[in-house]
Amino acid sequence: MRISIAVILAYLHLATHSLPAAEQRTLPMNFVFVVIDDLGWADLSCYGSTFHETPHLDALAASGMRFTQAYAACPVCSPTRASIMTGRHPVRVDITDWIPGQQTKRDANHRFLQIEDRNELPLEEQTIAEVLHSAGYQTFFAGKWHLGGEGFLPTHQGFDVNLGGAHYGQPPAGYFAPWKNPWLKEHRDGEYLTERLTEESVSFLRQRDPSRPFLLFLSHYDVHTPIHKDEKHFDHFAEKVKGLNETAPVKERRGLSRTQQDNAQYASMVSAIDDSVGEIMAALHEQGLEDSTTIIFTSDNGGLCTLQKPGPTCNLPLRSGKGWLYEGGIRVPLIIRSPAVAKPGEICEQPVLSTDYFPTMIDLAKLHHSAETPIDGMTLVPMLSGNLALQTRPLAWHYPHYHGSEWTPGAALRSGDWKLVEFYEFGDAELYNLATDPGEQKNLAMQNPEKLQELRSALAEWQRTLNAKMPEANPQWKPRTSIQQ
């Protein structure tokens, strides 16, 4: 069935939701939100990994709902984190690159000049923490923030507590103390940051005011670089690597992608975050909170797979990884365990976006959201309740920046099963049918010129409507002889 541009735009411009007011539940809904930095869609056992081992997350999925087509709003961290906090597309909040972003040289190798976006989440943006806090929730944040420094920290954006959140995109001095983070003092030399953040989260659950609901937002710095080894798990995976045959990387325009999960250090980091989730779940059980708490587990972008040399993980069967608008860069794991889940262990194949968590939490909390602030997300509660046949709305991504993964400025649009990826640097666009080709290996642009133009027109109109910043030509640029160079 052909979907008109008007219908596509109607969904892309959905912007304004006003969730209905409702009486507070007898037991208010608590929330635990766990976001992992750079965790790939295929990095968990329950998503098909045969190298990594994630028993606690597998159990979480078995007791909740696992989403197979969940997307980050951007292939890098800060924009997605802004979308989670506000329910608004990164283009709306003018954070379209990681903060502060890669500095682009005005030289012959770059077709476009650097686009300047915000280096902090504006205080006038309404965060999920502010909405819940105003409703009487205790709000606790631990880990990576990366949405601004002094004056824009979690405690300025609705959180009562901030442990470790700052402008940092990765631990300023690594994962082991002394980690030199002024918002999280070390207990001892050699202390592992991931374990410490988990301990602080568990301590909050035990020491909170039991008369008030809570939001616990645990944002691990793992599994972001620098890649390290968790001593508890490394030897196991080092042995596992010995049984694998080496595989060659594949070329991705100017980059190279890893084609097998075989990094023992990275695998030990994945096990560390799995342990963390296990400890959080045990604490919830200990406190009798399992039946009044919604747990959302996800990642801020795809796994780091493509660089000048291959990255530490592999997202196959999805293509490429962090920084890219192929599926490997934007599709992420998503597990939701909640009293609202009708059938524990059910799998949802509907495409969802990181903007959806904001309205979902408001819906589950039975709160009202003011229509004065437009949001782009849609509540996932109907899906959790078993309605898995909802109409799929188009999803758009705008990433007009250069990235260290060798990505160059571009954008993408998914409408139904069709996926458009535009490459401004090279002046071309690709078209895929994800139903038959989720790995985006067969470019159908030549065979389907009308569909290609339909999606390109819809994407361009969406960009104009949201006033998306488009790349400006660099007068010093000189074209290369091949788009593959």
C-alpha positions in Angstrom: 0.0 0.0 0.0 1.4 3.4 -1.0 1.6 5.9 1.9 1.2 9.5 0.8 3.7 12.3 1.8 0.8 14.0 3.6 0.2 10.9 5.8 3.9 10.6 6.5 4.1 14.3 7.5 1.0 14.0 9.7 2.9 11.4 11.8 6.3 13.2 11.7 4.6 16.4 12.8 2.6 14.6 15.6 4.5 16.8 18.1 1.8 17.8 20.5 0.3 15.3 23.0 -1.7 16.0 26.0 -2.0 13.0 28.2 -5.4 12.8 30.0 -5.5 13.6 33.7 -6.4 10.6 35.9 -6.8 9.8 39.6 -3.6 8.7 41.3 -3.3 4.9 41.7 -3.4 3.6 45.3 0.2 2.5 44.8 1.9 5.1 42.7 4.2 3.7 40.0 7.9 3.8 40.7 10.5 4.0 37.9 13.9 2.6 37.4 15.5 3.7 34.2 18.8 2.1 33.2 20.6 3.5 30.1 23.9 2.0 29.0 26.4 4.0 26.9 27.1 2.5 23.4 25.5 -0.9 24.1 24.7 -2.5 20.8 21.4 -4.1 19.7 23.1 -7.5 19.4 25.2 -7.3 22.5 22.8 -9.2 24.8 22.1 -13.0 24.8 18.4 -12.4 24.6 19.0 -10.4 21.4 21.1 -13.2 19.8 24.6 -12.8 21.1 26.4 -16.1 21.5 29.6 -14.6 22.8 28.4 -12.1 25.4 26.5 -13.6 28.4 23.7 -11.6 30.1 21.6 -13.9 32.3 20.2 -11.1 34.5 19.0 -9.1 31.4 17.7 -12.3 29.8 15.6 -12.9 33.0 14.4 -9.3 32.9 13.2 -9.8 29.3 11.5 -13.0 30.3 9.6 -11.2 33.0 8.8 -8.1 30.9 8.5 -7.1 27.2 11.4 -7.1 24.8 11.3 -4.7 21.8 13.1 -5.8 18.7 12.8 -2.5 16.7 13.5 0.1 19.3 15.5 3.1 18.1 17.6 5.9 19.6 16.7 9.3 18.3 20.3 9.8 17.2 23.3 7.5 16.5 25.3 9.3 19.2 24.7 9.9 22.9 23.8 13.5 23.9 21.0 14.0 21.5 19.4 10.7 22.4 19.8 11.5 26.1 18.0 14.8 25.5 15.2 13.0 23.8 14.8 10.6 26.7 14.7 13.5 29.2 12.2 15.6 27.3 10.3 13.4 24.9 11.3 15.8 22.2 13.3 15.2 19.0 16.9 16.3 19.2 16.2 18.7 16.4 13.7 20.5 18.6 16.1 21.0 21.5 19.0 21.8 19.1 21.2 19.1 20.4 22.0 17.1 17.3 25.6 15.9 18.1 27.4 14.6 21.1 28.5 17.5 23.4 30.6 19.4 22.4 31.0 17.5 19.1 33.8 16.8 16.7 35.6 19.9 15.5 35.5 20.0 11.7 38.4 21.5 9.9 37.8 24.0 7.1 39.9 22.1 4.7 39.7 20.3 1.3 38.6 17.0 3.0 35.3 18.3 4.4 32.5 19.2 2.0 30.6 21.1 4.7 31.3 23.5 7.5 30.7 22.6 11.1 27.2 23.0 12.4 26.9 24.6 15.8 24.3 23.2 18.1 23.7 23.6 21.9 26.3 22.3 24.4 23.7 21.9 27.2 20.1 20.9 27.7 18.3 24.3 28.1 16.8 24.9 31.5 13.5 25.9 29.9 13.1 22.3 28.6 10.8 20.2 30.8 12.4 17.0 31.8 10.8 13.8 33.0 12.5 14.3 36.4 10.9 17.7 36.7 7.4 16.4 35.9 7.7 13.5 38.4 9.3 15.7 41.0 6.5 18.2 40.8 4.1 15.2 41.5 6.0 14.3 44.7 8.5 11.8 43.4 12.0 11.4 44.8 14.4 11.7 41.9 17.8 10.1 41.9 20.5 10.3 39.2 23.8 8.3 39.0 26.3 8.1 36.2 26.7 9.8 32.8 24.8 13.0 32.2 26.5 14.6 29.2 23.9 17.3 28.8 25.8 20.2 30.2 28.1 21.1 33.1 27.9 23.7 35.9 24.4 25.3 35.9 22.9 22.5 33.7 23.6 19.4 35.9 20.9 16.8 36.9 20.2 18.8 40.0 19.3 21.8 37.9 17.0 19.6 35.8 14.7 18.0 38.3 16.8 15.5 40.2 17.2 15.6 44.0 20.5 13.8 43.8 23.4 13.7 41.3 26.2 11.2 41.7 28.7 11.3 38.9 26.8 13.3 36.3 28.6 16.1 34.5 29.6 17.3 31.1 31.8 14.2 30.6 31.1 11.9 27.7 33.3 9.2 29.3 35.0 8.8 32.7 37.6 11.6 32.8 40.3 9.4 34.2 39.0 5.9 33.4 36.8 3.4 35.1 39.0 2.7 38.2 39.6 5.1 41.0 40.9 7.7 41.2 38.5 8.6 38.4 38.7 12.4 39.1 35.0 13.1 39.0 34.1 15.9 41.4 30.5 14.7 41.6 31.4 11.2 42.8 34.2 10.9 45.4 36.1 7.6 45.5 35.9 5.3 48.4 39.2 3.6 47.7 41.9 3.3 45.0 41.1 0.8 42.3 37.3 1.1 42.9 35.3 0.1 39.8 33.0 2.9 38.7 30.3 0.6 37.4 30.1 -1.2 40.7 30.1 2.0 42.7 27.2 3.5 40.7 25.3 0.3 41.3 26.0 0.4 45.0 24.8 4.0 45.2 21.6 3.0 43.4 20.9 0.1 45.7 21.6 2.3 48.7 19.0 4.8 47.4 16.4 2.1 47.2 17.1 1.0 50.8 17.2 4.5 52.3 14.5 6.3 50.3 11.3 7.7 51.9 8.9 4.7 51.5 5.9 7.0 51.6 6.8 8.6 48.3 7.2 7.2 44.8 10.6 7.5 43.1 12.5 7.8 39.8 15.9 6.1 39.9 17.9 7.0 36.8 21.0 4.9 36.5 23.1 5.9 33.5 26.2 3.8 33.3 29.4 5.1 31.6 30.1 1.5 30.5 30.4 0.2 27.8 31.9 3.4 26.3 35.6 3.6 25.6 38.2 3.4 27.0 37.6 -0.4 26.7 38.9 -2.1 29.8 38.6 -5.5 31.5 36.4 -6.4 34.4 38.7 -8.8 36.3 35.7 -10.9 37.5 34.7 -11.8 34.0 37.7 -11.2 31.7 39.4 -14.6 32.0 36.2 -16.4 31.0 35.9 -14.5 27.8 39.6 -14.7 27.0 39.2 -18.4 27.0 36.1 -18.2 24.9 37.9 -16.1 22.3 40.4 -19.0 21.7 37.6 -21.1 20.2 36.8 -18.5 17.6 38.2 -18.1 14.1 39.3 -14.7 13.1 37.0 -12.8 10.7 37.9 -10.0 8.3 36.3 -6.5 8.7 34.0 -5.1 6.0 34.5 -1.7 4.4 31.9 1.0 5.2 32.6 3.8 2.8 35.6 5.4 4.6 35.5 3.1 7.7 35.8 -0.5 8.7 33.3 -2.6 10.6 34.0 -5.5 13.0 32.2 -8.7 11.7 32.3 -10.8 14.9 31.9 -10.3 18.7 35.3 -11.5 19.9 36.6 -8.8 22.2 37.1 -10.3 25.7 37.5 -6.9 27.4 34.3 -5.5 25.9 32.5 -8.7 26.8 33.6 -8.4 30.4 32.1 -4.8 30.5 28.8 -6.2 29.2 28.8 -8.7 32.0 29.5 -5.9 34.5 26.3 -4.1 33.5 24.4 -7.3 33.5 25.6 -7.8 37.1 24.4 -4.3 37.9 20.9 -5.0 36.7 20.9 -8.2 38.7 21.7 -6.3 41.9 19.1 -3.7 41.2 16.5 -6.4 40.7 17.5 -8.1 43.9 17.2 -4.8 45.8 13.7 -4.2 44.4 12.7 -7.7 45.4 14.2 -7.2 48.9 12.1 -4.0 49.3 8.9 -5.5 48.0 8.9 -3.1 45.0 8.6 -5.5 42.1 4.9 -5.1 41.6 4.9 -1.3 41.8 7.9 -0.5 39.7 8.5 -0.1 36.0 12.0 -0.9 34.8 13.2 0.5 31.5 16.5 -0.8 30.2 18.0 0.5 26.9 21.0 2.1 25.2 21.7 5.6 23.9 22.9 4.5 20.5 24.2 1.5 18.6 27.3 -0.4 19.5 30.7 1.0 18.4 31.4 -1.2 15.4 32.8 1.1 12.6 35.9 3.3 12.8 39.1 3.8 10.7 39.9 0.4 12.3 37.1 -1.9 13.5 35.3 -1.0 16.8 35.1 -3.2 19.8 31.8 -4.9 19.1 29.7 -6.2 16.2 26.1 -5.4 15.5 25.4 -8.0 12.8 23.0 -8.9 11.3 22.5 -5.1 11.5 24.8 -2.9 9.4 27.5 -0.6 10.9 27.2 1.0 14.3 27.5 4.1 16.5 27.6 7.3 14.5 25.9 5.8 11.5 22.2 6.0 10.4 22.2 2.4 9.3 20.3 0.1 11.6 23.4 -0.9 13.6 23.9 2.8 14.7 20.3 3.6 15.8 18.6 0.3 16.7 19.1 -0.5 20.4 18.0 -3.1 22.9 14.9 -2.2 24.9 13.4 -4.2 27.8 10.5 -2.9 29.8 9.4 -4.8 32.9 6.2 -3.3 34.4 2.9 -4.2 36.1 1.4 -2.8 32.9 2.9 -5.7 30.8 0.0 -8.0 30.1 2.0 -11.0 29.0 5.5 -11.4 30.5 8.0 -12.6 28.0 6.2 -11.2 25.0 8.1 -9.6 22.2 7.1 -6.4 20.5 8.2 -5.8 16.9 6.6 -2.4 16.5 9.2 0.4 15.8 9.5 2.7 18.8 11.8 5.7 19.5 13.6 7.1 22.6 11.2 10.1 22.6 8.5 7.6 23.7 9.8 7.0 27.2 8.7 10.4 28.5 5.0 10.0 27.6 5.1 6.4 28.6 6.3 7.2 32.2 3.8 10.0 32.5 1.0 7.7 31.4 2.0 4.9 33.8 2.2 7.5 36.6 -1.3 8.6 35.8 -0.1 12.2 35.5 -1.1 15.1 33.2 1.3 16.7 30.7 0.7 20.2 29.7 -0.1 20.7 26.0 1.9 23.9 26.1 5.1 21.9 25.6 5.0 19.8 22.4 6.5 16.4 22.6 7.3 14.0 19.8 6.9 10.7 21.6 4.0 8.4 21.9 3.1 6.3 25.0 4.0 2.6 24.8 1.4 1.6 27.4 -1.0 0.2 24.7 1.8 -2.1 23.5 2.7 -3.2 27.0 -1.0 -4.0 27.5 -1.0 -6.3 24.5 -2.0 -4.1 21.6 0.8 -5.0 19.2 -1.0 -4.2 16.0 -0.8 -0.4 16.2 -0.1 1.6 13.1 3.5 2.3 12.5 4.3 6.0 12.3 7.3 7.3 10.3 10.5 8.0 12.2 13.1 10.5 11.2 16.8 11.1 12.1 18.9 14.2 11.4 22.6 13.9 11.9 24.3 16.6 9.8 27.7 16.2 11.5 31.0 14.5 10.9 31.8 11.7 13.4 34.9 9.7 14.4 33.2 6.5 13.1 33.8 7.9 9.6 30.2 9.0 9.2 29.7 12.1 7.2 26.6 14.5 7.4 23.3 12.9 6.5 19.8 12.0 7.5 17.4 9.1 7.4 13.6 8.3 7.4 11.8 5.1 8.1 8.2 4.8 6.8 6.6 1.4 7.3 9.2 -1.1 6.1 11.0 1.4 3.8 14.2 3.1 5.0 15.9 6.0 3.3 19.5 7.0 4.2 20.9 10.3 2.7 24.6 11.0 2.5 25.2 14.7 1.9 29.0 14.4 1.6 28.6 12.2 -1.4 25.4 13.6 -2.8 23.6 10.2 -2.9 20.8 8.3 -1.1 20.0 4.7 -0.4 16.7 2.9 -0.1 16.1 -0.4 1.8 13.1 -2.6 2.6 13.7 -3.6 6.2 11.1 -6.4 6.1 13.1 -8.4 3.6 16.6 -6.8 4.2 17.1 -5.7 7.9 20.8 -5.8 7.3 20.5 -3.1 4.6 22.5 -5.0 2.0 20.4 -4.4 -1.1 20.0 -0.8 -2.1 16.7 -0.5 -4.0 17.0 3.2 -5.0 17.5 2.5 -8.7 14.6 0.0 -8.8 12.2 2.2 -6.9 12.8 5.9 -7.9 9.3 7.0 -7.0 9.5 5.6 -3.5 13.0 7.1 -3.1 11.7 10.5 -4.1 8.6 10.2 -1.9 10.7 9.6 1.2 13.3 12.2 0.3 10.5 14.8 -0.1 8.9 13.8 3.2 12.2 14.0 5.0 13.0 17.4 3.5 9.6 18.8 4.5 10.0 17.5 8.0 13.4 19.1 8.3 12.0 22.4 7.1 9.1 22.3 9.5 11.3 21.7 12.5 13.9 24.2 11.3 16.6 21.6 11.2 20.1 23.1 10.7 21.4 21.9 7.3 25.1 21.7 6.4 26.6 24.8 4.8 29.1 24.3 1.9 32.8 24.6 2.6 34.4 26.7 -0.1 37.7 24.9 0.4 36.4 21.4 -0.2 37.8 19.4 -3.1 35.8 16.3 -4.3 37.6 12.9 -4.1 37.7 10.6 -7.0 35.5 8.0 -5.4 32.8 8.1 -2.8 34.4 5.0 -1.3 37.7 6.9 -0.5 
